[in-house]
Amino acid sequence: MKKSLLALAVLGAFAGVASAQSSVTLYGTMDLSAKYVKNDGSARRYSLSQDGINSSQLGIKGVEDLGGGLKASFDLRSGINADTGTANAKFWNRRATVSLLGNFGEVRLGRDYTPTFWNNTIFDAFGTNGLGDSTHVQQLATGTFVRADNSIGYFLPSGIGGVYGQVMAAAAEGGATNPGRYVGGRVGFAAGPFDIAGAYAQQKFVAGTPDQKTYNIGASYDLGVVKLLGYFDRDTVGVLKENRGSFSAVVPFGQSEIHAGYSLSKLTGAGDRKIDQLALGYVYNLSKRTAVYTTVSRLSNKDASINSVTSGTSQTAAPIPGGKSTGAEFGLRHFF
């Protein structure tokens, strides 16, 4: 009996040490909005949609202190279709990574965001979410854009004079549903109110298909009364070339924020096609975690383009070639 009690005491001591050196956190976002969309050539559509200003998700993350400045961590994020209560077909679709961190930086493995995506979302006042998303004008969206499977990434350590950066290599692994090998990197500099970063990537496809090359640069400057953001992105696939840009601003006052943005795209190589979009949003922060918001947006297609301010069941059909797409939404977002 005494030996059993002693063994339990020893195990309890080890459990206490382990819990002191590691932690696991459950977190997430719920963002739902009532949405109206009217595309030229089809009937208007009213819907309950999601991801108006943030992406709805459920996440689990953890970190373990290995000693000597070394840590291990993981991050799993699943997109939530909060309007229907369903999950995505790929459950951990938003991120599924394990990392080793130290004074050398971070080595990260798994499904993760690509270096070339970051400048699109960080330097967009709408954060590539909702009706104001600047990437609605994107026309050359083949291959890996937001995330890559089977990736190995390296991130520079913090505290090196404001310089930050990452590189990523993702293997296609011969799968029919994998978009192809992705290799890219991003480097930036942030100091005080100023932030600037550039990125480049090359992606291979099946034999006989030209590689996709992506270059972009983005920057922001926070003046206090207004934060200015913008980026320029160029994609090429064979003879096709797309130049895409965005300029936006966030104006904070009290518990409120005004978001405004203009984005433009021109595709050449198979007949010139132009698209532009204007968006305006208002966010009222009820607390640090909860906000109500409204956004209006108008996208104008030219030539044969048929882009829209939304997708899926939030629209009756895509606009007719050269038509317009208009939308408005009112929503509620909560972090937990």
N, C-alpha and C positions, 0 to 999 in steps of 0.2 A: 504494500500500500504506500509506504513512504517512498519507495523507488518510483512508483507511478506518479506520485505528486511531484517528485523532484524532476522527472522527465517532462511533465506538463509545464512546470515553471521554466525550464530551459527553453522549451519550444516557444513559450509565450515571450520570453526575452528576445529570441531571434525574430519573432513576428513583429515585435515592437521596433526593432532596428530596421527591418525591411520597410515597415510602413513609414518610418521617419525619413527614409531615403527615396521613396517613390510615391507617386500620386496618380490618380486617374480621375478625369473630369468628364462629366456628361454635359453637353451644351447644345444650343441650336437656335434656330430662327423660324418664326412663323410670320409670313407676309401674305395677306390676302387683299384683293381689291375688286370692287365692282367696276366693270369695264364696258365701254362703248367703242365700237370700231365700225367705220364705213369706208369700204374700198370701192373705187369706181368700177362699175360693171356688175356689182352684186349688191344684195340687200344688206342693211346694217345688221350688226350682231351685238346683243347684250349678253354678258357672261360674268360669272364669278371666276376671277383668275388669280394668279399669284406672282410673287417676285417683282412687285412694283418698284421698290427701292432697294430691297435686299433679297437674296436667294433663300427660299425656305429649305431648311436642312436640319438633320439630326447628326450630332457629332460625338465621338468619344476620343479623348486624347489622354496620353499619359507620359510621364517622364520618370526615369530612374537615375539617381546619382550613383555613378560607378566609382567615384573617388578620383583624386588626382586631376580634377577639372574635366573629367570625361563623363558624358551623360548619354543615355539611350532614350529614345522617345518614339511614339507612334501617333498617328492621326488618321481616324476613319470618319468619313463624312458621307452621309446618304441624303440625296435629294428627296424632299417630301412634296408630293402632290397634295397640298393641304386642302384644296377645294374638293377633292374626292376621297381623301384619306388613303391613297394608294402610294406605293413606292415605285421607283424606276425599275426597269428590267434588269439593269446592272445595279445591284443594291448599293454598293459603296462607289457610286458613280462620280461623286464630287472629289473625293480624295481617298487614297488608301496607301499610306507610306509608313516606313520605319526608318529611323535616323540614328546616326552616331554623331555626337557633337562634342567639340572641345575647343581649345585655343586655336586649332588649325582651321576651324570653320565647321561646316556640317556636310556629311555625306548622307544623301537621302535616296531611298529605293522605293519603287512602286508606281502607282498611278498618280500623276501630279500635274499641276498647271505648267504650261510651256513658258519659257522665257519671253517669247515674242507676244504672248497674250497680255502680259502684265502692263505694258505701256498703253494698251487699249482700254483697260479697266481702271487703272490707278489715275490716269490723266483724263478721265471722263467724269464730269460732274454728276452723272447719273449712274456711274459705276457699272456700265453695261447691263443695266437692269431696267425693266419696265418699258413704257412707251417712249421714254427719252433715250434709250440705249443707242449710242452713236454707231454701233456696228450694224444697225438695220440697213444702212446704205451699202454694206459689203456685198460685192458681186463675185469675187473670185475666192470662194470659201471652200475650196477643195482640201482634202487631207486633214491633218491635225491642226486645230486652231486653238482651242481653249486648253485641252488636256492631252496627255500622252500616256498610253499604257506601257508597261515593261520598261520603265525609265530608270536611269542612274543619274543622279544630279549631285553637284557640288556647289555650296554657297560659301562665299567669303566670310570670315569672321567679322563681327562688329568692332568698332573702335579703331578703324584705320583711316582716320581723318575724313570721315564722311563718305568714303568710297564703299560701294556695295556691288555685288555681282553674283552671277550664277552661270553654270554650264549644264547642259542636259544632253544625254544620248538615250534614245528610245529604240528598242529593237522591234521589228515587225514580226519576227518569229514565224514567218511563213503562213500566218493565218489568213483565211479568205476575208475576214472582217476587219483585219488590222490595216490601217491606212498606209503603212510604209515606214521605213526607218527615218527617224527625226534626229537631227543634230543641231543644237542652237545654244546661244549664250546671250547674256545681258549684263551690262555694266552701267553704273550710275553714280551720281554724286549728290548728296543732300547736306545742306548746311542752313540752319535757321529756317527762314520761310521759303527757301529755294530748293528745288528738286529737279534733276534732269537725268534721263537714262536713254540708252540706245540698245537695240537688240538686233540679232541676225539669226536666221535659221535656214536650213536646207532639208528638204524632205524628198525621199525617193519613193517611187511608185512601182508598179509592175513593169516588166521589160517593155520598151517601146513607148512608154509614157514619159514626157519630160519631167524633170525635177521641179518642185516648187521652191522658190526662193523668196524669203520675206525679210525686209529691212524696215525698221521703224525707230522713231525717236519721239520722246514725249517730255514735257516739262510742266511744272506748276510753280506759282509764286503767290504766297499768302500775304496780302497787304493789310490784313486785319479786317478792314471793312468789306473786302471782297477777295476771294481766292480765284485766281485765273489758272485755267488748265488747257492743255492742248497737245495734240500729237499728229504726226504724219506717218503713214504706213504705205509701203510699196510691195506688191506681190507680183511675181512673174511665173508663168507656166508656159513654156514654149514661146509662141508669138503673143500670147495674151499678157497684158500688163494692166494692173489696176493701181491708181494713185488715189489714196483715201486720206482724208484729214478731218479733224474735229477741233473746234474751239468752244470752250464752255466756261461757266463761272458759277460760284456759290457765294451768295450774299447772306451772312448770318446776322440776325438781330433778335436779341432776347432769346426766347425759346424757339424761334422760327428760323427757317432757311428758305431762300429762293434759289432754285436751280434753273439755269438757262443754258441752251446749247445749240450749236449749228454744226452739221456734219455734211460732207460732200464726197462723192466718189465718181471717178471717171475710168471706164474700162475701154481699152483699145486693143486692136489686133483681130477683132472679128466684128467690125462695125462699132463705132463709138457709142457708148451708152453712159448717160449721166444720171445721177440720183442725188438729191439733197433733202435734208430734213431739218426742221425747226422744232424745238421742244422747250416747254416751260413747266416748271414744277414748284410746288410749295410743300414744305414739311414743317409740322408743328410737333416739337418734342414734348410729350406729356411727362416724360422722365428720361433718365439715361438709357432706358431699355425699350420704352414704348413711344411710338410716334404715329400720328395720322398724317396722311399726305394726299395730294392730288397732282396729276400730271396731264398735260395736253400735248399732242404732237401732230405734226403734219409732214408727210413724206411725199415728195413729188418725183415720180418716175419720168424719164424722157427716153425717146426712141423705143426700144423693145424691152426695156427693163420692167419687172413686175414685182419689185420688193414691197414690203408692207411694214407697218409699225408694230405688227404682232405676228403670231403664227398659230398653227394648230386650230383648235376649236374656238378660239377667240375671234376668228373671222369666218365669214360665210364662204369666201373664196379669195384668192389673190387678186390684186387689181388687174384690169386689162392692161396690155402693153402701153406704156406711156401714161398710165393713169395715176391718180392720187390715192393716198391712204391717210385717213384721219382718225384719231382716237382720243379718248379721255378716260381717266380712271380716278377712283377715290378709294383709298385703302388704309389698312391698319397693320403696323409692323411691331413685333415684340421679340426681343432677345431673351433667352433663358440659359 
